[in-house]
Amino acid sequence: MKSILHEKTRSLYSLCIGEFCACIIFIFCLYMFSYRNIINIDYAVIYPFISLLIILLQGSYYWYYKLRIIKKRNPDRIIFRKTYKVLKRLDFIMFILYPIGLIYLLILNDICVLRKENFFGTFLFVFGIIEYINYFYIRLSYSKHEDIVALFKFQNIKKSSLGKELEKNNSPIL
């Protein structure tokens, strides 16, 4: 039993630190891209970049929260659920605003459609949406080949861990 608990603790710690380190590495990479003039930092890049970082930081904190539960530090689950339900809505709004902002800038002729920054920003935007879905709806990250194949065949799709946590208390918020 202790071995399973130890393995679970290591796994949660790894997920928590991994998401946080990903944020730091992404910031460094964006800085290097800008410093070497590979891309210009503007709305098309910075908005989806910050959106992705916000999602990753929320994920990192979620794994930290799960780690605290296992270590019997008893975090306030009601406050956590309410906070993450609000964050889920705010994240969704954040993702809606990006294409609206891009369309607005295109109409004003402030940006050109075929720029590498737009393609890079779109990549970051899609990456952020995938992470959002992975945390709040469907588990998209698997280590076993069979699970990955099943996901692509839309078989045995598993609810995300955070999604299950948020469903435990279905009381309306706000």
C-alpha positions, 0 to 999 in steps of 0.5 A, a space after each residue: 500500500 505504501 508503495 502505491 501511495 509513494 508512486 502516486 505521490 511521485 507521479 503527482 509531484 512530477 506532473 506539478 513540477 513538469 507543468 510549471 517547468 514547461 511554463 518557464 521553458 516556454 517563456 525562455 523559448 519565446 524570449 529567444 525567438 524574439 531576441 534572435 528576430 525569428 518572430 515579432 512579439 505582438 497580439 497574434 503571439 502574446 495573447 495565445 502565449 499568455 493563455 497557454 501559460 495560464 492553462 499550464 499554471 492552472 494545471 500545475 496548481 491542480 496537481 499540487 492540490 491533488 498532492 496535498 490531498 494525498 499528503 493529508 494536508 486537507 485543502 478546502 475542496 469547496 473553495 477549490 471547486 468553486 475557483 476552478 469552475 470560475 476559471 473554466 468559464 474565464 478560460 473559455 471566454 479567453 479563448 473566444 476573445 483571441 479570434 475576435 481580436 485577430 479578426 478586428 485587427 485584420 479588418 483594421 489592416 493592422 496585421 497581415 494574414 500570411 505572417 509567421 507570427 499568425 501561424 505561430 500564434 495559431 499553433 499556441 492557440 490550438 495548443 492552449 485549447 488542447 490543454 484546456 480540453 485535457 484538463 477540464 473535459 477529456 483526458 488526452 495524455 496517455 502513456 500506453 500505446 493501446 490507450 492512445 490508439 483507443 483515443 484516436 478511435 474515440 473508444 474508452 474516452 476517459 474524463 479528465 481528473 479535474 473534470 471528475 473533481 469538478 463534478 463531485 459537487 454539482 451545486 450552482 455557482 454565482 
